[in-house]
Amino acid sequence: MERLKYGIKNSRIWHLCSQDIEVNKSMTLDNWTRYRAEYREIYYLNDNIKFLEVDHFNHVFKFFDANIRKHNIEDFRRYFKDFQKYKEILK
């Protein structure tokens, strides 16, 4: 499995991030929702707390304060940093 090559343990995170969805559409898996715009994606917890923003034009991503489990944050980080080769913008 490709996700294991990058150390991503949570298959739901891999599935949520890797699905090709149309612009201005969303996808929900468990309590995470991914909204896709032209060059940006925003991830929400329970549809109202923004915890991750991905800028595909500049190839960067940024986490926001939310009560996301640390191991899930690390899986999202591995997906975008190691698999997508994006840079993280630190707080």
C-alpha positions as CSV (number, residue, x, y, z in Angstrom):
1,M,0.0,0.0,0.0
2,E,1.3,3.4,-1.0
3,R,0.2,5.1,2.2
4,L,2.3,2.8,4.3
5,K,5.4,3.8,2.3
6,Y,4.9,7.3,3.6
7,G,4.1,6.2,7.2
8,I,0.4,7.2,7.0
9,K,-1.4,4.9,9.4
10,N,-4.9,6.2,9.1
11,S,-6.4,4.9,5.8
12,R,-9.3,7.4,6.1
13,I,-7.0,10.3,6.0
14,W,-5.3,8.9,2.9
15,H,-8.7,8.3,1.3
16,L,-10.0,11.8,2.1
17,C,-6.9,13.6,0.8
18,S,-6.3,11.5,-2.3
19,Q,-9.8,11.5,-3.8
20,D,-10.2,13.7,-6.9
21,I,-13.2,15.9,-6.2
22,E,-14.6,18.6,-8.4
23,V,-14.0,22.3,-7.8
24,N,-16.5,23.9,-5.4
25,K,-17.5,20.5,-4.1
26,S,-16.9,18.8,-0.8
27,M,-16.3,15.4,0.6
28,T,-17.0,14.2,4.2
29,L,-15.5,11.2,5.8
30,D,-16.2,10.5,9.5
31,N,-16.1,14.0,11.1
32,W,-13.7,15.6,8.6
33,T,-14.9,17.6,5.6
34,R,-12.7,18.7,2.7
35,Y,-13.9,21.6,0.6
36,R,-12.1,22.2,-2.7
37,A,-11.8,25.4,-4.6
38,E,-9.7,26.1,-7.7
39,Y,-6.3,26.2,-6.0
40,R,-7.1,25.8,-2.3
41,E,-8.6,23.2,-0.1
42,I,-9.9,23.7,3.4
43,Y,-10.4,20.8,5.9
44,Y,-13.0,21.2,8.7
45,L,-13.7,19.2,11.8
46,N,-17.4,18.6,12.3
47,D,-18.1,21.0,9.4
48,N,-17.4,24.1,11.4
49,I,-13.8,24.2,12.8
50,K,-11.1,24.8,10.2
51,F,-8.0,22.8,11.0
52,L,-6.1,22.6,7.7
53,E,-5.7,24.8,4.6
54,V,-3.8,23.6,1.5
55,D,-2.7,26.1,-1.2
56,H,-2.1,24.1,-4.3
57,F,-0.9,27.1,-6.3
58,N,2.1,27.8,-3.9
59,H,2.5,24.2,-2.8
60,V,2.1,25.0,0.9
61,F,-0.2,23.9,3.8
62,K,-1.0,25.3,7.2
63,F,-2.6,23.8,10.3
64,F,-4.9,25.8,12.6
65,D,-5.7,25.2,16.3
66,A,-8.3,22.5,16.6
67,N,-8.8,19.5,18.8
68,I,-7.4,17.0,16.3
69,R,-5.5,14.0,17.6
70,K,-1.8,14.4,17.3
71,H,-1.3,11.2,15.3
72,N,-4.0,12.3,12.8
73,I,-2.2,15.7,12.4
74,E,1.0,13.7,11.7
75,D,-0.8,11.6,9.1
76,F,-2.1,14.7,7.3
77,R,1.4,16.3,7.6
78,R,3.0,13.2,6.1
79,Y,0.5,13.2,3.2
80,F,1.2,16.8,2.2
81,K,4.8,17.0,3.1
82,D,6.2,13.6,2.1
83,F,3.7,12.4,-0.5
84,Q,2.8,15.8,-2.2
85,K,6.2,17.5,-1.4
86,Y,4.5,20.6,-0.1
87,K,6.0,22.9,2.5
88,E,4.3,23.6,5.8
89,I,3.7,27.1,7.0
90,L,4.3,27.2,10.7
91,K,2.3,29.3,13.1
